[in-house]
Amino acid sequence: MVNLDTKMFPTWCAGCGDFGIWAALKGAIRQLNLQTNEFVMVYDIGCSGNMTNNIKAYGFHGLHGRAIPAATGIKLANHSQKVIVIGGDGGLLGEGMTHFISACRANMDITVILHNNQIYGLTTGQSSPTSMKGTKGKATPLGVVETPVEPCGFALLSGASFVARSFAGTIPESTKIIADAISHKGFSLVEVLQPCVTFNKLNTYDWFRQRVKPLPQTPTDVYEAIGKARWTDTDIFTSIFRRDETTPAYHETFTVLKEKTLIQHHEARDLTKYINHANIS
């Protein structure tokens, strides 16, 4: 079994939902028996991005909101790799919203694990794109007036072929859903409801447990799935809303990539003279 542990212990606040996601992700990778050379992690910034120190794997730490473009580049260069994006509701749905929608539309073969705590936690409590109306924070002392972004609905409407939601407080369920998402060929989103115990005093573990419930059955079409994915004051469904195995992933639409990866199209080159020249100059 692959060793995913590092010498670094997370610096998240005690009780942070990131701990549940961290445990579920490691459990999913071990469940799939993925070896270190078979997957790549791409991190956005923020509290979720700090996970880069806590999983022993090849990875890339991107700019705020730019994790998906980096993951796209890695996937197109070597589509034999499983590519997993870790990011929050601020980065992926704020600065990165256009990238998010574009990757859904293209059915890019990457897995996005969206930490949704409905707040900017690392910058100490500003409202995020998913903050509920009325949420008060440092930048919105009178309360948020905008309608919150619904990640699963956006992904479904934009063409994502795998869309699911889980709750950080139920690690076994999150582990299974994340494993299914990583195994899926095409764009997969797992929105994980993740309480921020320090700055979000509304959407607490108790608040979620009163509302979160498993989806009775998988929707039969996209529009039914969008309806089930929407939050109400009493019901927030978790489970898989869509799993389309028929739509080809983006890289599969290119003939040049059908038989081998992009990096296999290029012969190995000796870069010694360029490195030596750089050292001399």
C-alpha positions in Angstrom: 0.0 0.0 0.0 1.3 3.4 -1.0 2.7 5.6 1.9 0.9 8.9 1.7 2.0 10.3 5.1 4.5 13.1 5.5 6.4 14.4 8.5 4.2 17.5 8.5 1.0 17.6 10.5 -1.8 19.9 9.3 -2.0 23.4 10.7 -5.8 23.6 10.2 -7.9 24.7 13.2 -9.0 21.9 15.5 -12.3 20.6 14.1 -11.8 21.9 10.6 -13.6 20.0 7.9 -10.4 19.7 6.0 -9.3 16.9 8.3 -12.3 14.8 7.1 -11.5 15.5 3.5 -7.8 14.7 4.0 -8.7 11.4 5.6 -11.3 10.5 2.9 -8.9 11.4 0.0 -6.1 9.3 1.5 -8.5 6.5 2.0 -9.7 6.7 -1.6 -6.2 6.6 -3.0 -5.4 3.6 -0.9 -8.7 1.9 -1.8 -7.8 2.3 -5.5 -4.3 1.1 -4.8 -2.8 4.0 -6.8 1.0 4.1 -6.8 2.9 7.4 -6.4 3.8 7.5 -10.1 0.1 7.0 -11.2 -1.4 10.3 -9.9 -0.6 14.0 -9.6 -2.1 16.4 -7.0 -2.8 20.1 -8.0 -3.5 22.5 -5.2 -5.2 25.9 -5.2 -4.2 28.3 -2.4 -6.0 28.8 0.9 -6.7 26.4 3.7 -7.4 23.5 1.3 -4.1 24.2 -0.6 -2.2 23.7 2.6 -2.8 20.0 2.1 0.2 20.1 -0.3 2.3 19.5 2.8 0.3 16.6 4.1 0.1 14.1 1.3 3.2 12.4 0.0 2.7 12.7 -3.7 3.8 14.4 -6.9 2.1 17.8 -6.9 1.9 21.4 -8.1 0.8 24.3 -6.0 -0.9 26.8 -8.3 -2.0 30.4 -8.0 -5.4 31.5 -6.6 -8.1 30.1 -8.8 -5.7 28.7 -11.4 -5.4 25.1 -10.2 -7.7 23.7 -12.9 -5.6 25.2 -15.9 -2.5 23.7 -14.3 -4.3 20.3 -14.0 -5.5 20.5 -17.6 -1.9 21.0 -18.8 -0.7 18.1 -16.8 -3.5 15.9 -18.1 -2.9 16.8 -21.7 0.8 16.2 -21.5 0.4 12.8 -19.9 -3.2 11.5 -19.9 -2.1 8.2 -18.3 -1.9 10.1 -15.0 -4.9 10.5 -12.6 -5.0 14.3 -11.9 -6.7 15.5 -8.7 -7.4 19.1 -8.0 -7.8 20.3 -4.4 -9.3 23.8 -4.0 -11.8 25.9 -2.1 -15.1 27.6 -3.0 -13.2 31.0 -3.1 -10.5 30.1 -5.5 -12.3 27.6 -7.8 -15.6 29.5 -7.9 -14.4 33.1 -7.6 -11.2 33.8 -9.5 -11.4 30.4 -11.1 -15.0 30.2 -12.2 -14.3 30.5 -15.9 -11.7 27.7 -15.7 -14.2 25.6 -13.8 -16.9 26.0 -16.4 -14.5 25.5 -19.3 -13.2 22.2 -17.9 -16.8 20.9 -17.3 -17.7 21.8 -20.9 -14.6 20.1 -22.3 -15.2 17.0 -20.1 -11.5 17.3 -19.1 -10.4 14.1 -17.4 -9.6 15.5 -14.0 -11.1 15.1 -10.6 -11.9 18.3 -8.7 -12.4 18.0 -4.9 -14.1 21.3 -3.9 -13.8 22.2 -0.3 -17.0 24.3 0.3 -16.9 26.0 3.7 -18.8 29.1 2.3 -16.2 31.5 3.6 -12.6 32.7 2.9 -11.0 31.0 5.9 -7.3 31.6 5.4 -7.9 35.4 4.9 -9.9 35.3 8.2 -13.6 35.3 7.3 -14.6 37.2 4.2 -17.7 36.0 2.3 -17.1 33.7 -0.6 -19.1 32.9 -3.8 -21.1 30.2 -2.0 -21.9 32.2 1.2 -25.6 32.2 1.9 -27.6 35.4 1.7 -27.4 37.4 5.0 -24.0 35.9 5.9 -22.0 38.6 7.8 -18.3 38.9 7.5 -15.4 41.3 7.5 -16.2 42.5 4.0 -20.0 42.2 4.4 -20.9 43.5 7.9 -24.6 44.0 6.9 -24.8 40.6 5.3 -24.3 39.1 1.8 -26.9 40.2 -0.7 -25.9 38.1 -3.7 -27.4 34.7 -4.6 -24.9 32.0 -3.7 -23.2 29.9 -6.4 -24.3 26.3 -6.4 -21.3 24.2 -7.5 -23.1 21.0 -8.4 -25.8 22.8 -10.4 -23.2 24.8 -12.3 -21.2 21.7 -13.1 -24.3 19.8 -14.3 -25.5 22.6 -16.5 -22.0 23.0 -17.9 -21.6 19.4 -19.0 -19.6 17.7 -16.3 -20.0 13.9 -16.7 -19.6 13.1 -13.0 -21.1 15.3 -10.2 -21.4 14.4 -6.6 -21.6 15.9 -3.1 -20.5 14.6 0.3 -20.1 15.9 3.8 -16.8 16.1 5.6 -18.4 14.8 8.8 -19.1 11.4 7.1 -15.7 10.1 6.1 -16.7 6.6 4.8 -19.2 8.1 2.4 -16.8 10.8 1.3 -14.1 8.1 0.7 -16.3 6.0 -1.6 -17.5 9.0 -3.6 -14.0 10.4 -4.0 -12.8 6.9 -5.2 -15.6 6.7 -7.7 -14.8 10.2 -8.9 -11.1 9.4 -9.4 -12.0 6.2 -11.3 -14.3 8.1 -13.6 -13.1 9.0 -17.1 -14.1 12.6 -17.7 -14.6 15.7 -15.6 -15.6 14.7 -12.1 -16.6 17.1 -9.3 -16.9 16.2 -5.7 -18.3 19.1 -3.6 -17.5 18.4 0.0 -19.5 20.4 2.6 -16.8 21.5 5.0 -17.6 23.5 8.2 -15.2 26.3 9.1 -15.3 26.1 12.8 -13.5 29.4 13.3 -15.1 31.9 11.0 -18.4 30.4 9.8 -20.7 30.3 12.8 -23.8 29.5 10.6 -23.0 26.4 8.6 -21.8 24.3 11.5 -21.6 20.5 11.8 -24.9 20.5 13.7 -26.5 22.8 11.0 -25.4 20.4 8.3 -26.4 17.2 10.2 -29.9 18.6 10.5 -30.2 18.9 6.7 -27.8 16.5 5.0 -29.3 13.3 3.8 -28.5 10.7 1.2 -30.1 11.0 -2.2 -32.9 8.4 -2.5 -32.0 7.4 -6.1 -29.8 8.6 -8.9 -31.6 11.2 -11.1 -32.5 10.0 -14.6 -31.5 13.2 -16.5 -29.4 16.3 -16.0 -32.4 18.6 -15.2 -33.7 16.3 -12.5 -30.2 16.1 -11.1 -30.0 19.9 -11.0 -33.2 20.0 -9.1 -32.0 17.4 -6.6 -28.6 19.2 -6.2 -30.2 22.5 -5.1 -30.2 23.3 -1.4 -33.4 23.9 0.5 -33.8 25.0 4.1 -34.5 21.4 5.1 -32.8 19.1 2.5 -29.2 19.0 1.2 -28.7 15.8 -0.6 -25.4 14.0 -0.8 -24.4 11.2 -3.2 -23.8 11.0 -7.0 -26.1 13.2 -9.1 -24.7 12.2 -12.4 -22.3 9.6 -13.8 -22.1 9.6 -17.6 -19.7 6.9 -18.9 -20.6 7.4 -22.6 -19.2 10.9 -23.3 -15.6 10.8 -24.4 -13.0 12.7 -22.2 -11.4 15.7 -23.9 -8.1 14.0 -24.7 -9.9 11.1 -26.3 -11.2 13.4 -29.0 -7.7 13.8 -30.5 -6.4 11.1 -32.8 -2.8 11.9 -31.9 -3.4 11.0 -28.3 -5.3 7.7 -28.9 -2.3 5.4 -29.0 0.2 7.3 -26.8 0.6 10.3 -24.6 1.9 13.6 -25.7 5.2 13.2 -23.9 5.7 9.9 -25.7 5.5 11.7 -29.0 8.8 13.4 -28.2 12.1 11.7 -28.0 14.2 12.2 -24.9 16.7 15.0 -25.5 20.1 15.7 -23.9 19.8 19.1 -22.2 23.3 19.0 -20.7 24.8 21.7 -23.0 21.9 24.1 -22.2 22.3 23.5 -18.5 26.1 24.0 -18.7 25.6 27.1 -20.7 23.2 28.5 -18.1 25.7 27.8 -15.4 28.5 29.5 -17.2 26.6 32.6 -17.9 
